Amino acid sequence: RERPDVVLLDVYLGDENGLDHVAAIRAAGFSGPLIVLSGDASFERAHRAAINGADGYVVKGELDVIPDLVDCLQYRASATDGPPEPMPDAAIAYLATRGLTPLELGLALQLAQDGASEKEIAARTGRGEDEVRAGFEAIRSRLEARSQNDLSRMIGVLSCFGRMRAAR
């Protein structure tokens, strides 16, 4: 009934999976930051959270999760306030496991660096717009993103998660 500013959602909810609720929360019209908490430190689980509509993924454990939550929220804000940090190696390695070609990995890195449009990336990389568009279509398919906006958010989640993993 109330509209929160942010949603923190645990994956383990007794007999239910919190990831199933992410899409329902988005379908109900919530557009604010939605951060998933889990004890699973895998890119696959972070990716699944992003597919469902999460803006961040934080691993619970022995360490204080509050700094990671703040990092996720700041990363989400940076997507509109300026360029985020480059994608960490662990996130790039995960994308490679999803079958992205070297061209597609390069396009994903371009997207992670500043969220530029396909046209801007084509101009910057010297590739044709059709080649860049086809590359992004392949990336969206491999990562199960429904749109370019979903793909940008997903790349952001994986990049932020990779930085948090590297810091541990």
Secondary structure, 3 states (H helix, E strand, C coil): CCCCCCEEEECEECCEEHHHHHHHHHHCCCCCCEEEEECCCCHHHHHHHHHHCCCEEEECCCCCCHHHHHHHHHHHHHHHHCCCCCCCHHHHHHHHHCCCCHHHHHHHHHHHHHCCCHHHHHHHHCCCHHHHHHHHHHHHHHHCCCCHHHHHHHHHHHHHHHHHHHHC
